[in-house]
Amino acid sequence: MKKQISVLALITLLVGLTGCEALPRKFIRKKKEPAHRPAAVYINEASYQKQYSNDYYYKTHYTLWRTWHDDLLIQLGGNHRKVERAAQESLGHMRDMSRYLNLEKQTALSDIVDEFNKLVGRINSGSYSKTDELSMRSEIESFKRRISNDFYYEKVKGDLIPDQVDLGS
């Protein structure tokens, strides 16, 4: 009996040392494959035609600028968050308008944008009183007149950059 127990202990020791191959395979987790593999995007090196023309984009940004600027005039003196949002959107669309202009008109508009940016900074700080609102209103109306007179589409359509975009090599 002792001999059988020692043989059995020896067999279990040998099996324990060598291991059972199927056992680890059952209990070790397999690495998961990612659900999405990014694909390579190949771009033709020829010139790229945008979906819409620069005329369309300029008109769109001009219209949106005018709408937000009018909202700024209406909201001034009311809800501070609405005033901030209208000022930031108006500023953003003025910057977007300048992207589609040639260098000469772009610098003229960027001067106005810089001045308007200072006014937006005052609005965002919230450190203006009811008496300051009158001067701010006149400044905002002045910006509206300057841009409406000098940068409406019919006046700048000859100064818009061409539609073709060169991607380079």
C-alpha positions as CSV (number, residue, x, y, z in Angstrom):
1,M,0.0,0.0,0.0
2,K,2.8,2.3,0.8
3,K,4.3,1.5,-2.5
4,Q,1.1,2.4,-4.3
5,I,0.8,5.7,-2.5
6,S,4.4,6.6,-3.3
7,V,3.9,5.7,-7.0
8,L,0.7,7.8,-7.0
9,A,2.5,10.7,-5.3
10,L,5.3,10.4,-7.8
11,I,2.9,10.5,-10.7
12,T,1.0,13.5,-9.3
13,L,4.4,15.2,-8.7
14,L,5.5,14.6,-12.3
15,V,2.2,15.8,-13.7
16,G,2.3,18.8,-11.5
17,L,5.8,19.7,-12.5
18,T,5.3,19.2,-16.2
19,G,1.8,20.7,-16.2
20,C,-1.2,20.0,-18.3
21,E,-1.2,22.0,-21.5
22,A,-5.0,22.2,-21.9
23,L,-5.5,23.5,-18.4
24,P,-3.6,26.9,-18.8
25,R,-5.2,27.4,-22.2
26,K,-8.6,27.3,-20.6
27,F,-7.9,29.8,-17.9
28,I,-5.7,32.4,-19.5
29,R,-7.5,35.2,-21.3
30,K,-7.0,35.9,-24.9
31,K,-6.2,39.4,-26.1
32,K,-9.1,41.1,-27.7
33,E,-8.8,42.6,-31.2
34,P,-9.7,46.3,-31.5
35,A,-13.2,46.9,-32.8
36,H,-12.0,49.6,-35.2
37,R,-8.9,49.6,-37.3
38,P,-8.0,52.9,-38.8
39,A,-7.8,52.8,-42.5
40,A,-5.2,54.7,-44.5
41,V,-6.5,57.7,-46.4
42,Y,-4.9,58.3,-49.7
43,I,-5.1,61.8,-51.1
44,N,-4.6,62.7,-54.7
45,E,-1.8,65.2,-55.0
46,A,-3.6,67.2,-57.6
47,S,-5.5,70.3,-56.6
48,Y,-8.6,69.8,-54.4
49,Q,-11.9,71.3,-55.2
50,K,-14.0,72.3,-52.2
51,Q,-17.6,71.4,-51.9
52,Y,-18.8,75.1,-52.0
53,S,-17.2,78.2,-53.4
54,N,-15.5,80.9,-51.4
55,D,-18.3,83.2,-52.5
56,Y,-20.8,80.9,-50.7
57,Y,-18.7,80.7,-47.5
58,Y,-18.1,84.5,-47.4
59,K,-21.8,85.2,-47.9
60,T,-22.7,82.7,-45.2
61,H,-20.3,84.2,-42.7
62,Y,-21.3,87.7,-43.5
63,T,-25.0,86.8,-43.0
64,L,-24.3,85.1,-39.7
65,W,-22.1,87.9,-38.6
66,R,-24.8,90.4,-39.3
67,T,-27.4,88.3,-37.4
68,W,-25.2,87.9,-34.3
69,H,-24.2,91.5,-34.4
70,D,-27.9,92.6,-34.4
71,D,-28.6,90.2,-31.6
72,L,-25.7,91.8,-29.7
73,L,-27.3,95.2,-30.1
74,I,-30.7,93.9,-29.0
75,Q,-29.4,91.9,-26.0
76,L,-27.0,94.6,-24.7
77,G,-28.2,95.6,-21.2
78,G,-30.1,92.3,-20.8
79,N,-28.9,88.8,-19.9
80,H,-25.1,88.9,-19.6
81,R,-24.6,85.3,-21.0
82,K,-26.6,86.1,-24.1
83,V,-24.6,89.3,-24.6
84,E,-21.3,87.4,-24.3
85,R,-22.4,84.7,-26.7
86,A,-23.6,87.2,-29.3
87,A,-20.3,89.1,-29.0
88,Q,-18.2,86.0,-29.3
89,E,-20.2,84.6,-32.3
90,S,-20.0,88.0,-34.0
91,L,-16.2,88.1,-33.5
92,G,-15.8,84.5,-34.8
93,H,-17.7,85.2,-38.0
94,M,-15.8,88.4,-38.6
95,R,-12.6,86.3,-38.4
96,D,-14.0,83.7,-40.7
97,M,-14.9,86.3,-43.2
98,S,-11.3,87.5,-43.3
99,R,-10.1,84.0,-44.3
100,Y,-11.7,84.3,-47.7
101,L,-10.4,87.8,-48.6
102,N,-7.1,88.7,-50.3
103,L,-4.3,90.1,-48.2
104,E,-5.1,93.8,-48.6
105,K,-8.8,93.5,-47.6
106,Q,-7.8,90.9,-44.9
107,T,-5.5,93.4,-43.2
108,A,-8.2,96.1,-43.3
109,L,-10.8,93.7,-41.7
110,S,-8.2,92.4,-39.2
111,D,-7.8,96.0,-37.9
112,I,-11.5,96.2,-37.3
113,V,-11.5,92.7,-35.7
114,D,-8.7,93.7,-33.3
115,E,-10.7,96.8,-32.2
116,F,-13.9,94.7,-31.8
117,N,-11.9,92.0,-29.9
118,K,-11.1,94.7,-27.2
119,L,-14.7,95.5,-26.9
120,V,-15.6,91.8,-26.6
121,G,-13.0,91.6,-23.8
122,R,-14.8,94.4,-21.9
123,I,-18.1,92.6,-22.4
124,N,-16.7,89.2,-21.2
125,S,-15.1,90.8,-18.1
126,G,-18.6,92.2,-17.1
127,S,-17.0,95.3,-15.7
128,Y,-19.2,97.8,-17.3
129,S,-22.0,99.9,-15.9
130,K,-25.3,101.1,-17.3
131,T,-23.7,104.4,-18.4
132,D,-21.0,102.4,-20.2
133,E,-23.7,100.6,-22.2
134,L,-24.5,103.7,-24.1
135,S,-20.9,104.2,-25.3
136,M,-20.6,100.5,-26.0
137,R,-23.8,100.6,-28.0
138,S,-22.5,103.4,-30.2
139,E,-19.2,101.5,-30.7
140,I,-21.1,98.4,-31.7
141,E,-23.2,100.4,-34.2
142,S,-20.0,102.0,-35.5
143,F,-18.5,98.5,-36.2
144,K,-21.7,97.5,-37.9
145,R,-21.7,100.5,-40.2
146,R,-18.0,100.1,-41.1
147,I,-18.3,96.4,-42.0
148,S,-21.6,96.8,-43.7
149,N,-20.3,99.7,-45.8
150,D,-16.8,98.2,-46.7
151,F,-17.2,94.4,-46.6
152,Y,-20.6,93.5,-48.1
153,Y,-20.4,90.9,-50.8
154,E,-21.0,93.0,-53.8
155,K,-18.1,95.3,-52.8
156,V,-15.6,92.6,-52.0
157,K,-16.5,89.9,-54.6
158,G,-13.4,90.9,-56.7
159,D,-11.2,90.6,-53.6
160,L,-12.1,87.0,-52.6
161,I,-9.4,84.4,-52.9
162,P,-9.7,81.8,-55.7
163,D,-11.5,78.5,-55.0
164,Q,-8.6,76.1,-55.8
165,V,-6.5,74.9,-52.9
166,D,-3.0,73.6,-53.6
167,L,-2.1,70.8,-51.2
168,G,1.6,70.9,-52.1
169,S,3.8,67.9,-52.1
